[in-house]
């Protein structure tokens, strides 16, 4: 018989459980993975699918994560592009891979991750990638609040209040 939805992959008893830093990193790199690692398979899988489908739509619309101009003295500097980049990086591994392809100009098997800023749908695709990044920031913060914030407030002691499983 397989694991039930309420059993964490890393049980609290004898097994190893992810600490806050590894859980946050895992949740950022792979959207929904932080919840899956803590036994919330339904929530984690739903977030994983929803955010990755949105990211894929952004790529299909010829979008990608593009490195912005950071110098204030450069005429191409645009604060909106810089803030968009920061939020898009919330997409985790997909955003990092897209950025790497755009920085290196790769034309190999990962060329589908490359942005086409001259395409008419590029701005729309940027919104999709922006939504993925922002949503994943919220997902990671929510995962932290559910699994770690109560323990910090109680001085390292787990709360006895049972939280609803969703």
Secondary structure as GFF3:
##gff-version 3
##sequence-region A 1 166
A	DSSP	alpha_helix	20	29	.	.	.	ID=ss1
A	DSSP	alpha_helix	33	37	.	.	.	ID=ss2
A	DSSP	alpha_helix	41	60	.	.	.	ID=ss3
A	DSSP	alpha_helix	79	88	.	.	.	ID=ss4
A	DSSP	three_ten_helix	89	91	.	.	.	ID=ss5
A	DSSP	alpha_helix	93	104	.	.	.	ID=ss6
A	DSSP	three_ten_helix	111	113	.	.	.	ID=ss7
A	DSSP	alpha_helix	122	144	.	.	.	ID=ss8
A	DSSP	pi_helix	145	149	.	.	.	ID=ss9
A	DSSP	alpha_helix	150	153	.	.	.	ID=ss10
###
